[in-house]
Amino acid sequence: MNVTQTRAEQLLKKLVNQPSPTAVQNQVRETHAIIANELQQLGFQINWHRDPSGKTDDLLIAEKPSPTRKNDFVTFVSHIDTVLSVNDAGPYREGHSQIDNQAPVRLAHGAGIIDNKGGLVVLIESLREYLSETHEPPIGLRVVSSPDEETGSTAWHRLYQDIGTKSVAVLGFEPALEDGSIITSRRGNRWYNIHIQGIEAHAGRCRGEELNAAHEAATLITSLVNEVQKLKKQQGTPPGEGLSLHVGHIEGGRGKHNIVCGEVHIKLDTRFSSFHERDLIHHLVIDTLAKINRSTFEIVDDCPPFDSDAQYGDVITQLLVTLSESEGRSIQAVKAGGAGDVNHMSRPGLFIMDGLGPVGGRMHTVEEYIELESLGTRITALSRWYPALFAKL
């Protein structure tokens, strides 16, 4: 086992055996201190940002400015918190297993081992290898580690947006997909709370004074679904990509058959692959609502999308080729569902990649695992890839 692999596995074991479930702030803080110490040794300036509400622990931001490009930063993103504790999923433990009828591979199990303590190890150790060769990077390096990503990092969304505006690239260290693929595109989402106010009346005696909010809601939903389906058909996007719209919850009325429904509340989820699609579906929502009597809405969650940029195709291909050769499997750049912290840093024109962590699976379960050899391959591939990426930025 080479030095890189040995050091990576030692740090991984240390992190996994130090519990950090999101809700236990003192444990999150103690584990985060391990990361801060590693980064400090690499010359990073450590800053802690407090959640004013006190609902979550501190956010870690570590920076190593460039002497030549002091205001330009590449931001490396990860998180320290886990869904399960060591008591739930167990401590670090190794073994061999056969995955998908292939040759047995060396695995390790433990709480948060792939999501996202393995990602933190790849982040830190790839920077260590890179900085051992390049003592003064040509661009600033910034590491952001969330204490509460598993519950949405909601305290930090505005700060993340600001970080995105001050970054020339964002690299996310969430786990790779189970086949080793990295992520170059994630859809965004916007959540609407919609309120439709009607006029209640006795269903048998009303004479036109009533306004049925449930009927208005049904008209709204039908219209929105039909329009989104038309747009998807025009764009030719397959299921799971591009625009989508779903009603997650609807309630209203008095719970009686004979009272005209006087009020309806709708929770609406919209998803999109680009900022253009986000604007399309937003205008569709507000234009359709404008036709509904006495309707209002508020946006309660607004997560931007990110997508691959053709001008970076050559450097992305370079990383894919290196990983494919070192791991003996075809590594692809793919679109992925869901959202991560990097989404909240997204803006038009910003280069973003995610899934740069190691390979594993069964996240958020007691069977969560990591392919140990992917630690070394990802660390080495990334450390050798950074100069090509930085030269492009």
N, C-alpha and C positions, 0 to 999 in steps of 0.2 A: 504494500500500500504506500503510495507516495505521500509527501509531506502535506500537500494541499488536501488530499482526501482525509488524512488522519486528523489534521487540525479542524476541518469542517465537521467531522463526526464528533469530535470532542466538544466543540461548541454546541452542536445540535443536542447532544445528550444533556449538557448543562442547562440549556434552555427548556427542554421538555420536562426535565425533572424539577424545574422551578415553576410551579403552577401560576397561571395568569388568566383565569376565567374573567370575562368582562366585568361582571358585577362585583368582584372582590378587589376593590381599588388598591389596598395595600399590597396584594400579591402582584397585581399589574405593575405597580410602581417598582417593586423589588426586581422583577424580571426586566423591566425597561432599563433599570440602572446597569444591568449587564451589557445591554446594547450600547448605552451611552458611553460606558467605559471603553468598549472596543473601538468605537468611533473616535473617542478622544485620543486614544493611542495612535490613530491614523492622522491626527492633526486637525480634526473637526472641532469647531466651536459649538458647544452644546447649549441649546435654549429649550426651556420648558414653557409651554403655554397652558394656562389654567382655564378650565371650564367654569365660567362665572356662576353657573347654576349649581355646581358641585355634584352633578349627577354622574360624572365620569372622571377618570383620572387625567393627568396631564398629557398633552400631546408633545411628542419629541420632534424637534427640528434641529438638525445638525448641519452646519455649513462649513465648506472649505473653499473660500473665494479664490479665483484665479488672479495672479498678479497682473495679467495682461487684459483680461475681460472681466473686470470686477463686478459688473452688474448683470452678467449672463450666467445662468445656472441651468444645469441638467438636474432634474429632481427625481430622486429614487424613492419609491413609495412602498411601504409595507405596513404591517400591524403586529402588535405584540399579544393582543388578547385572543382567547380561544373560547369556543362554545362549551366544551367539556373541561372539567378539572382533572387533575391527576387521579383523584379519588374515583372519578367516573370511568375514565378510559385507560388508566394505568400509567406507570412510568415508562421511560425509554427501555425498549427490549428488542433484541435482534433475532433474526431467523432467516430461513430460506423458504421461498415459495415459488410455485409455478403459476404464471399469469397468462391466460389466453392460450394455453397449450404450448407455450414457448419454453425454452430452457429455464431452469430454476434461477431466480435472481435473489440477491441479498436484500432483504427488506428490514425495516425497523418500524415498530409500532409505538404509539404513545399519544397522549393528549396534545392536540394541535400540531402534530409532528409535520404534517404537510401544509396545514392551513393555520398559522403561516410561519411557524418557527423554522421550517426548512427554507422558506423564502428569505427570511432574515439572514440565515447563514449564507446563502448564495449571494445576497446583496453585499454583506460585509466582506466576505472572503474574496469576491471578485474585485471589489475596490482595493482590498489589501494587495492582491496580486498586481493590479494595474498600477497602483501607487509605488510599488516596489521597483517598477521599471520607469515610471514617470513621476518624479518627485514634485514637479510643478505642472499640474495639468493645464492645458490651454483654455479651459473653461471651468467655471465654478461648479462645484459639486454640492448638492443639497440632499439630505436624507430626511424623509418625513415618516414617522412611525406612529400610527394611531393606537390609542388605548381602547377603542370601542368600535372597531370596524364591523364586528359581528352584529352590532345593533345599528349600523348605518352611519357611524361617525357624524351624527346629526349636529353635534355642537360645533363642528369645524367646517361646515359647507362654505360659509362666506370666506373664511380664511383660505380654504382650498382654492376658491375662485381667484383670490388675490395671488396665491402662489402660482396658479396657472398663468396669470398675466405676466408674472415675473420669471417665467421659465422659457427656455428655448426648446426643451424636450422634457417629456415625462416618461419614466420607465417604471412599470409596476411589477412587483415581485410576488403577486398571487401565484398559486401553483400552476404549472403547465397543465394542459389537458392530459387525460390518462394515457393517450397515445404519444405524449411528448410534444404535441403541437403548442405553438405560442399564439398569442392573441393580438391581432392588429385591428380589431373592430369590435365594439360593443354598442348595442343600442342604448339610447337614453329613455327616460320615462318622465312624464308629467302627470301628476295626480290632481284631479279637480273634485272639490266638494260643490255640488250643485243643489240649489234650493229652489223649489217651485212652489209658489204660494197660490192656492186656489181660494174658493169660497164655499164653505160647507152649507149644506141644505138637507132637508128631509127628501129622500129619493122619491117618495110617492107624491109629495105635495109641491115640489119646487116648480116654478113657472118661468124659468130662464134667468133667475138671479144667481144661480149656482155657477161655479167654475171648477171643474173636476181636475185637480192637480195630477191625479194618476193617469188620466187620459192624455194630458199634456206631456207627462213624462214618457208615456209609451210612444207618442208621436216623435218626441225628441230622440229617444234611443233608436227607434226604427230608422229615422232619417240619418242619424250619424253612422250607424252600421252600414246602411246602403251606400252612403257616400264614400266611406273608407274602402269598401269592397270594390267600388268603381275605380278608385285611385290605384288600389293594388293591382287590379286587372290591367289598367293602363300602363303601369310600371312593370308588370310581369314579374313581381317579386314572389318567391315561394313562401309557404307558411313559416313563421318564426323569423322572418326577415322583414325589413322595411316597416311600413306603418301597421299598427294594430290598435284596436280599441276594445276595451272590455269594461262592463259594469261589474264592479266587485260587490256592491251592496246597494240595496234600495229599500226604503221603508217610508211609510206614511199612512195617513188615515186614522180612523178611530177604532179600527178592528171590528166594524159593524158592516153588515150587508146594506143597510138602508140609510146610511149617511154618506152623502157625496164627499169624496176625499178632498180635504181642504189643504193638505200640505204634503210634499214629498221631498225626501232627501236622497241624493244619489252620490255614490262614490265611483268616480270614473277614472280608469287607468288608460293612458295613451302611451304608445311606444313608437320609436322612430330611429332610423339609422343615420340621420344627418341633421344638421341645423336647418337645412331647407325643408326637410320633412316635418321637423318640429313646428316650423312656422305654418306649413300647410295645414296640419291637423289642428293647430291652435285657432287659426282663422275659421276653420270649419266649425269648431266648437262654438266660438263666440257668434259667428254668423247664424248658426242654427238656433242658439239660445235667444238671439234677438227676435226671432219669430214666435217665441213662446211667451205668453202673457206672464208678467210678474215673476220672472226668473232672475236669479243672481248666482254668482259662482266665486270661488276663491281657489287659488293654486296652493296646495299644501305640501307638495314635494316637486322639485324641479331638477332632475338629474340629466345633464347634457350627454350626448352621444360622443363617440370618437370613431374615426375611420382611418384607414391606411391612406398614405399620401404617395402618389406615384413617384415623386421626386426622390423618395427614399427607398425605392424598390431595389436598387443595387446593394445597399448596405443591409437591408433585410435579408436578401438572398444570400449574402455572404455569411450571415449568422446561421441561416438554415442549413447551408452546405456544411459548415463547420460542425454543427450539432449532429447532423445526419451521419457524417463520417465518424465522429467520435463515439456515437451511441449505436451505430450499426442498424439504424432504422430511419425511415423517411420522416423528417420533421417538416411540418407544414405551418404556414401562417394562416390563421382561420378567424372567422367571425364567431363570437360567443354570445350566449344569452346572459341575462343578469347584468348587474352593474357593480363597479368597485370604486374605491376611493379615487382612482385616477379619472373616472368620469367627471367628478366634481371639479377637476382642474382643467377640463377640456375647454377649448375655445377654437374658433376657426383658424386654420393654419398651423396649429400646434402639433408637433410630432409626438404621438403617444403609442406605446406598446405595453402590453400586460402579459401575464402568464410566463414571466421570465424566471420564475422559481423552479424548483426541482419537480420530478415526476412522482406521482403517488395517486392515492384515491381514497374512497369511502370517507370523505371529509364529514366532520361533525358526528361521527359515530364512534363506538368503542373499538371498531376495527380499522380506524384510520391508519394509513401506512405510507411509507416513503420508499422509493427505490434508491438505496444508498449510493450506488455508483453515479446516479444522476447529479448528486451534489458536486462531485469533482468535474464531471463533463461540463456542467453549466457554468461553474466558476471559471474554469479555464477558457471556455469558448467566449464568455462575456468579457473577461479581462483582456483578451486579444482583440475583441471586436470594438471596444470602446474607442480606441484611437481613430478607426475608420468612421464611426458615427460622429465623433466630436469634430473631425475635420470637415464633415458635411454640414454641420450646423452653423 
